[in-house]
Amino acid sequence: MNHHPEPVVTTAQGAVRGLRREDGTAAFLNIPYAAPPLGVGRFAAPEPHEPWDGVRDATVPGPNAPQSERKLGNIDMAPYFGTGWSRGEDYLTVNVWTPAVVQSDLPVMVFVHGGGFVAGSTRSAMYDGSAFARDGVVLVTLNYRLGIVGFLDLPGAPANRGLLDVVAALRWVRENIAAFGGDPDNVTLFGQSAGATVVGGVLATAEATGLFRRAIVQSGSGLGAFSTEQAAHVTAAAAEVLGVEPHVDAFAEISDERLVEAASKLAGLDLQTAEHRDPLIGLSPFSLVLDTQPAASVAAGRAAGVDLLVGTNTEEGNLYLVPVGKYATSTAADVDEAAARSHPDPARLVETYRKSRPEASYAELRSAIMADALFGAGTRALAGAHAAHPQSATYAYEFAWRSRALDGQLGATHAVELPFVFDLADRPELNGPNALLGPDKPAADLAGRMHETWIRFAATGDPGWDAYDTDRRATMHIDAQWIRIDDPRSRERQAWC
């Protein structure tokens, strides 16, 4: 990199000095958008950051939210999850990537990372925003509170503090992004996995109205929130693990280290109640906490003026089975168990999938049911809810390119679209037999085209194919070839209605 001269930008809180890169972009790292969450403040709504004097260094990555290092069997997910907790109090920060040559009124894209509500950060290699800046976009990535601090529903504390952080970051963008060349009136909020579910929650949040113009939900769910009753079970379990009362005052006395350790002991809780199934089917004890699902709020008209691009990957469920050796060994009982966890009529659900996929193995059926339970049903619900309001457009996609990682079994799994969106598919850490993209090179233009499509949507509100409606349900099938399909797998879709 060429660090001279280093660009300096003045924000509302103070000046920051970034990096000028040889590729014609500039990066500003670790800029605070909210005050450090300390003590009882860890469980409060985000507050504005104090101004600083002089020029703040924004050339090196900063700390991230407290979290455990996260691994996933035989697949190397370090580019996605990062390497765990980089300690420091001032971690409610953004990274900003922009063209080095000063411009104005560029489209802005704000990304919310995934990681099961317990992991991930702006430090993850997958979220290098240089390709967006190269192509005329101001790209913002952000850290938000995770785990117990971010999402445990505690008496005496506001709910969904991690989501409130995202809204605070959007306010920071609204106030400051013009100084980096961005158009504050053309902001696209996008996220993947837990981050996409958070984006769905922000769509349903009145306080976020007017802070963004478009949204992209990649493998999230408009039905992914816990009810307050389900969240109370998690809170009681966390209090028991920590040996304290389930109240914010007691939790405020506990160190971040102990909170991270306690969160790791909550996996596998049974959150099924008389009225609600676990939308995360036991994979995470944390999610948004809402008694009205985001899809229902959107159906009622919330975010009716926001353009929406929403989609999933063809084999989402493989990531939770293949790397840990549970895919090839799947049995009929495993298929039934997956259905029982996720649907009120599991026998009918299994029969529907068997008829829809007559040649499918038990592994394929199990993965498909898990995928729709976690992402597919909630994505379709969100798309249909949004499409009912003609003030803005709705677009749907399905990403189908198959990774040949792990002896060819990983497939078009969860998270595999991200390197294409960020145009990083050629990175060595993403390629290899145990890397996310596997040993085979993708089609030469797939990353370029997908990255360009996401930018086109952010700039214009139109990704380049027919809008989604509840009659045709036009969906772009993205692979080496791009093909529009109307109402893909309609029988399976209807089984979740």
C-alpha positions in Angstrom: 0.0 0.0 0.0 1.0 3.6 -0.6 0.3 5.4 2.7 1.3 8.9 1.5 -0.4 11.1 1.5 -2.8 9.7 3.9 -6.4 10.9 3.5 -8.0 12.8 6.3 -11.8 13.2 6.7 -13.6 15.2 9.3 -16.6 13.6 11.0 -19.1 15.1 13.4 -17.0 13.6 16.3 -13.6 14.5 14.9 -11.1 14.0 12.1 -9.9 10.6 11.1 -6.8 9.6 9.0 -7.2 6.6 6.7 -5.1 4.6 4.2 -4.7 5.4 0.6 -4.2 2.1 -1.2 -2.4 1.3 -4.5 -5.7 0.0 -6.0 -7.1 3.6 -6.0 -9.2 3.1 -2.9 -9.1 4.5 0.6 -9.9 2.6 3.8 -10.9 4.2 7.1 -10.8 1.6 9.9 -12.2 1.5 13.4 -14.2 4.7 13.5 -16.5 4.9 16.5 -20.2 5.3 15.8 -21.3 5.0 19.4 -19.8 5.2 22.9 -17.9 2.1 24.3 -20.4 -0.2 26.0 -19.0 -0.4 29.5 -20.4 -1.8 32.8 -24.2 -1.5 32.9 -23.9 0.5 29.7 -23.3 -2.9 27.9 -27.0 -3.5 28.4 -28.2 0.0 27.5 -29.2 1.5 24.2 -26.2 2.9 22.4 -25.1 6.4 23.2 -23.2 8.9 21.0 -19.4 8.8 21.2 -17.6 11.7 22.8 -15.8 14.0 20.3 -12.0 13.7 20.1 -9.3 16.3 19.5 -6.7 16.1 16.8 -6.8 13.4 14.1 -7.7 9.9 15.1 -5.7 7.1 13.5 -8.0 5.0 11.2 -5.3 2.9 9.6 -5.4 -0.3 11.6 -8.3 -2.7 12.5 -9.8 -2.1 15.9 -11.3 -4.4 18.6 -14.5 -6.3 18.1 -17.4 -7.5 20.2 -16.6 -10.1 22.9 -16.9 -13.6 21.4 -15.4 -17.0 21.4 -13.3 -18.3 18.5 -15.7 -20.2 16.3 -14.9 -23.3 14.2 -17.1 -25.5 12.1 -15.8 -29.0 11.7 -13.5 -29.7 8.7 -14.2 -26.5 6.8 -12.0 -23.4 7.3 -14.5 -20.7 8.2 -11.8 -18.2 9.5 -12.4 -15.8 6.6 -16.0 -15.7 7.7 -16.0 -15.8 11.5 -12.6 -14.2 12.0 -10.2 -15.4 14.6 -12.2 -14.6 17.7 -12.1 -11.8 20.2 -9.8 -8.8 19.6 -10.0 -7.1 22.9 -10.8 -3.5 23.5 -13.6 -1.4 24.9 -14.2 0.9 22.0 -15.6 -1.6 19.6 -18.9 -0.1 18.3 -17.1 1.0 15.2 -17.4 1.1 11.4 -14.9 0.6 8.6 -15.4 2.8 5.5 -14.1 2.0 2.0 -14.3 4.7 -0.6 -12.6 5.8 -3.8 -9.3 7.5 -3.0 -10.1 10.3 -5.4 -12.6 12.5 -3.7 -16.1 12.1 -5.3 -19.6 12.9 -4.1 -23.1 11.4 -4.1 -21.9 7.9 -4.5 -24.3 5.0 -3.5 -23.7 3.8 0.0 -23.9 0.2 1.1 -23.9 -0.7 4.8 -23.1 -4.4 5.7 -24.2 -6.4 8.8 -22.1 -9.5 9.3 -23.4 -12.9 10.2 -22.2 -15.4 12.8 -25.1 -16.8 14.7 -25.6 -13.7 16.8 -22.4 -14.7 18.7 -19.5 -14.2 16.4 -18.1 -12.2 13.5 -16.7 -8.7 13.0 -15.4 -6.1 10.6 -12.0 -7.8 11.0 -13.1 -10.9 9.0 -11.3 -11.2 5.7 -14.6 -11.8 3.8 -15.6 -8.2 4.3 -12.8 -6.4 2.6 -14.7 -3.6 0.9 -12.0 -2.6 -1.6 -13.9 -4.0 -4.7 -17.0 -1.9 -3.8 -14.8 1.2 -3.5 -13.0 0.4 -6.7 -16.4 0.3 -8.4 -17.7 3.6 -7.1 -19.5 2.6 -3.9 -18.9 3.8 -0.4 -19.0 0.5 1.6 -19.5 0.5 5.4 -19.0 -2.5 7.6 -19.9 -2.4 11.3 -19.5 -4.2 14.6 -22.4 -4.7 16.9 -22.9 -6.3 20.3 -23.2 -10.0 20.3 -24.3 -12.9 22.5 -25.6 -12.1 26.0 -24.6 -8.4 25.8 -26.3 -7.9 22.4 -29.3 -10.2 22.4 -30.2 -11.7 25.8 -33.6 -10.4 26.8 -33.0 -9.0 30.3 -35.5 -7.4 32.6 -34.4 -3.8 33.1 -32.6 -3.6 29.7 -33.9 -2.7 26.2 -34.3 -5.7 24.0 -32.3 -6.3 20.8 -29.4 -4.2 21.7 -27.4 -5.5 18.8 -30.1 -4.3 16.4 -30.2 -0.9 18.2 -26.4 -0.7 17.4 -27.1 -1.2 13.7 -29.7 1.6 13.8 -27.2 3.8 15.6 -24.6 3.0 12.9 -27.2 4.0 10.2 -27.6 7.3 12.0 -23.9 7.8 12.0 -23.9 7.1 8.2 -26.7 9.6 7.7 -24.7 12.3 9.5 -21.2 11.6 8.2 -21.1 9.6 5.0 -21.2 12.7 2.7 -17.7 13.5 4.0 -16.5 10.2 2.6 -18.2 10.8 -0.8 -21.4 9.0 -0.2 -25.0 10.1 -0.8 -26.9 9.9 2.6 -30.1 9.7 0.6 -29.1 6.5 -1.2 -28.1 4.0 1.5 -28.6 0.3 1.1 -28.5 -1.8 4.2 -27.5 -5.4 3.6 -26.5 -8.4 5.6 -26.1 -12.2 5.6 -27.3 -14.9 8.0 -27.8 -13.5 11.5 -26.9 -10.1 9.9 -29.7 -10.6 7.3 -32.2 -11.4 10.0 -31.1 -8.2 11.8 -31.7 -6.3 8.6 -35.2 -7.8 8.5 -35.6 -6.6 12.0 -34.4 -3.1 11.1 -37.0 -3.1 8.3 -39.6 -3.6 11.0 -38.2 -0.9 13.3 -39.9 2.5 13.3 -36.8 4.3 14.6 -34.9 3.3 11.4 -37.4 4.9 9.0 -35.7 7.3 6.6 -32.2 6.0 7.4 -31.9 3.8 4.3 -33.5 3.5 0.9 -32.9 -0.2 0.0 -32.2 -3.5 1.7 -30.7 -6.8 0.8 -31.4 -9.9 2.9 -29.0 -12.7 2.1 -29.9 -16.0 3.8 -31.8 -14.4 6.6 -35.4 -14.9 7.8 -38.4 -12.7 8.3 -39.6 -15.4 10.7 -36.4 -15.7 12.7 -37.3 -13.9 15.9 -37.8 -15.5 19.3 -41.0 -14.7 21.2 -40.6 -13.1 24.6 -41.6 -16.4 26.2 -38.8 -18.2 24.3 -36.3 -15.5 25.1 -37.2 -15.8 28.8 -36.1 -19.5 28.7 -32.7 -18.4 27.4 -32.4 -15.7 30.1 -33.3 -18.1 32.9 -30.7 -20.6 31.6 -28.0 -17.9 31.4 -28.8 -16.7 34.9 -28.5 -20.3 36.1 -25.2 -20.8 34.4 -23.8 -17.6 35.9 -25.5 -18.1 39.4 -27.2 -14.7 39.4 -30.7 -13.3 39.3 -32.1 -12.8 35.8 -31.9 -9.0 35.9 -29.7 -6.4 34.3 -28.3 -5.2 37.6 -26.9 -8.7 38.3 -25.5 -9.2 34.8 -23.9 -5.8 34.8 -21.5 -7.0 37.5 -20.2 -9.9 35.4 -17.1 -9.6 33.2 -17.2 -9.9 29.5 -15.0 -13.1 29.8 -17.6 -14.8 32.0 -20.5 -13.7 29.7 -18.8 -15.1 26.7 -18.1 -18.4 28.5 -21.7 -18.6 29.7 -23.0 -18.0 26.2 -21.1 -21.0 24.9 -22.9 -23.2 27.4 -26.4 -22.3 26.2 -26.3 -24.1 22.9 -28.9 -26.7 22.3 -31.7 -25.3 24.5 -35.1 -26.5 23.7 -37.1 -23.4 22.9 -40.2 -24.9 21.6 -43.4 -23.7 23.4 -47.0 -24.4 23.0 -47.4 -21.6 20.4 -43.9 -21.3 18.9 -41.3 -23.5 17.3 -37.6 -22.6 17.6 -36.9 -20.6 14.3 -33.2 -21.5 14.7 -33.9 -25.2 15.3 -31.4 -25.3 18.2 -28.4 -23.9 16.4 -28.2 -20.6 18.4 -29.7 -19.5 21.7 -29.7 -15.9 20.5 -31.8 -14.1 17.9 -34.0 -11.0 17.8 -36.7 -11.0 20.4 -40.1 -9.8 19.0 -43.6 -10.9 19.6 -44.4 -9.8 16.0 -42.2 -11.4 13.4 -40.5 -8.9 11.0 -42.4 -10.4 8.0 -45.7 -9.6 9.8 -44.6 -6.0 10.4 -43.6 -5.7 6.8 -46.9 -7.1 5.7 -48.6 -4.4 7.8 -46.8 -1.8 5.8 -43.6 -1.2 7.7 -40.7 -0.4 5.2 -43.2 -0.2 2.3 -41.0 2.5 0.8 -37.8 0.5 0.9 -36.7 -1.5 -2.2 -35.9 -5.1 -1.2 -33.6 -7.8 -2.7 -34.0 -11.1 -0.8 -32.7 -14.6 -1.4 -31.1 -17.9 -0.2 -28.7 -20.5 -1.4 -29.8 -23.8 -2.9 -28.2 -26.1 -0.2 -28.1 -23.9 2.9 -28.4 -26.8 5.3 -25.2 -28.5 4.1 -23.0 -26.2 6.2 -24.5 -27.6 9.4 -24.1 -31.2 8.3 -21.2 -31.8 5.9 -18.3 -30.3 7.9 -19.2 -32.1 11.1 -19.7 -35.5 9.5 -23.5 -35.7 9.8 -24.4 -35.4 6.1 -23.5 -38.8 4.6 -24.6 -40.7 7.7 -28.2 -39.2 7.6 -31.0 -41.6 8.1 -34.8 -41.5 7.7 -35.0 -40.8 11.4 -32.8 -37.8 11.0 -35.1 -36.5 8.3 -38.1 -37.0 10.5 -36.3 -35.3 13.4 -35.5 -32.2 11.3 -39.1 -32.0 10.3 -40.4 -32.4 13.9 -38.1 -29.6 15.1 -39.4 -27.1 12.5 -43.0 -27.8 11.5 -46.3 -28.4 13.2 -47.1 -31.3 10.8 -43.8 -33.1 10.3 -45.2 -36.1 8.5 -46.9 -34.0 5.9 -43.7 -31.9 5.5 -41.5 -35.0 4.9 -44.0 -36.4 2.4 -44.1 -33.1 0.5 -40.3 -33.1 0.2 -40.2 -36.8 -0.9 -42.7 -36.1 -3.6 -40.9 -32.9 -4.7 -37.5 -34.6 -4.8 -38.1 -38.3 -5.6 -34.5 -39.1 -6.2 -33.2 -37.3 -3.1 -31.1 -39.1 -0.5 -31.8 -38.9 3.2 -29.0 -36.4 3.5 -30.4 -34.2 0.8 -33.9 -34.3 2.3 -32.6 -33.5 5.8 -30.5 -30.6 4.5 -33.4 -29.2 2.4 -35.8 -29.2 5.4 -33.2 -27.6 7.6 -32.6 -25.0 5.0 -36.2 -24.0 4.7 -36.7 -24.1 8.4 -33.8 -21.7 9.0 -33.9 -19.5 5.9 -36.2 -20.5 3.0 -39.7 -20.2 4.7 -38.8 -16.9 6.4 -37.3 -15.5 3.2 -40.3 -16.3 1.2 -42.6 -14.8 3.9 -40.6 -11.6 3.9 -40.6 -11.4 0.1 -44.4 -12.0 -0.1 -45.1 -9.5 2.7 -43.0 -6.8 1.1 -44.4 -7.4 -2.4 -47.9 -6.8 -1.2 -47.0 -3.0 -1.1 -46.5 -1.5 -4.5 -44.8 1.7 -3.2 -41.4 -0.1 -3.8 -40.0 -3.1 -5.6 -39.2 -6.6 -4.4 -36.7 -8.9 -6.1 -35.8 -12.5 -5.3 -32.8 -14.7 -6.1 -31.4 -18.2 -5.4 -27.7 -18.7 -5.5 -26.9 -22.2 -6.9 -23.2 -22.4 -7.6 -21.8 -25.5 -5.9 -18.6 -25.5 -4.0 -16.6 -28.8 -4.4 -15.1 -28.5 -0.9 -15.0 -31.5 1.4 -14.9 -34.1 -1.4 -17.5 -32.3 -3.4 -20.2 -32.4 -0.7 -20.4 -28.8 0.5 -22.4 -27.6 -2.4 -24.3 -24.3 -2.7 -24.3 -24.0 1.0 -24.8 -21.2 3.6 -22.3 -18.2 3.2 -20.9 -19.5 -0.2 -22.4 -16.5 -2.0 -20.5 -13.9 0.0 -17.1 -14.0 -1.8 -19.0 -13.4 -5.0 -20.9 -10.4 -3.6 -17.7 -8.9 -2.3 -15.8 -10.0 -5.5 -13.2 -11.9 -3.5 -13.6 -15.3 -5.0 -10.0 -15.4 -6.1 -8.6 -15.0 -2.6 -6.3 -18.0 -1.7 -7.8 -18.4 1.8 -11.2 -19.1 0.2 -9.9 -21.7 -2.3 -8.7 -25.3 -1.6 -10.2 -28.7 -0.6 -11.2 -27.5 2.9 -11.9 -23.9 2.0 -15.3 -22.4 1.5 -15.1 -22.3 -2.3 -13.3 -25.6 -2.7 -10.6 -26.6 -5.1 -12.3 -25.7 -8.4 -12.3 -22.2 -9.8 -15.8 -20.7 -10.3 -16.9 -19.5 -13.6 -14.7 -16.6 -14.6 -17.3 -13.9 -14.6 -19.6 -15.1 -11.8 -18.1 -13.0 -9.0 -17.9 -9.9 -11.3 -21.5 -10.2 -12.4 -22.9 -10.8 -9.0 -20.9 -8.0 -7.4 -22.0 -5.7 -10.2 -25.6 -6.8 -9.7 -25.6 -5.9 -6.0 -24.1 -2.5 -6.9 -26.7 -2.0 -9.6 -29.5 -2.7 -7.1 -28.0 -0.3 -4.6 -27.6 2.5 -7.2 -30.9 2.1 -9.0 -33.2 -0.2 -7.1 -33.3 -2.7 -10.0 -30.9 -5.7 -10.1 -31.8 -6.5 -13.7 -34.7 -9.0 -13.7 -38.4 -9.0 -13.1 -39.8 -8.0 -9.8 -41.2 -10.6 -7.4 -44.9 -10.7 -6.8 -47.2 -13.2 -5.2 -48.6 -14.5 -8.5 -45.4 -15.3 -10.5 -42.8 -15.2 -7.7 -40.1 -14.5 -10.3 -36.7 -15.6 -8.9 -33.3 -15.3 -10.5 -31.4 -18.6 -10.3 -27.7 -17.6 -10.1 -25.1 -20.1 -11.3 -22.7 -20.2 -14.2 -25.9 -19.3 -16.1 -28.5 -16.9 -14.8 -32.0 -18.1 -15.3 -35.3 -16.6 -14.2 -37.6 -19.2 -12.6 -41.2 -18.5 -11.5 -42.2 -19.9 -8.1 -39.3 -22.4 -7.7 -40.3 -25.5 -5.7 -43.8 -24.3 -5.2 -45.1 -27.4 -3.4 -42.4 -27.1 -0.8 -43.1 -23.3 -0.4 -46.8 -24.0 0.2 -46.0 -26.6 2.8 -44.7 -23.9 5.1 -47.7 -21.5 4.6 
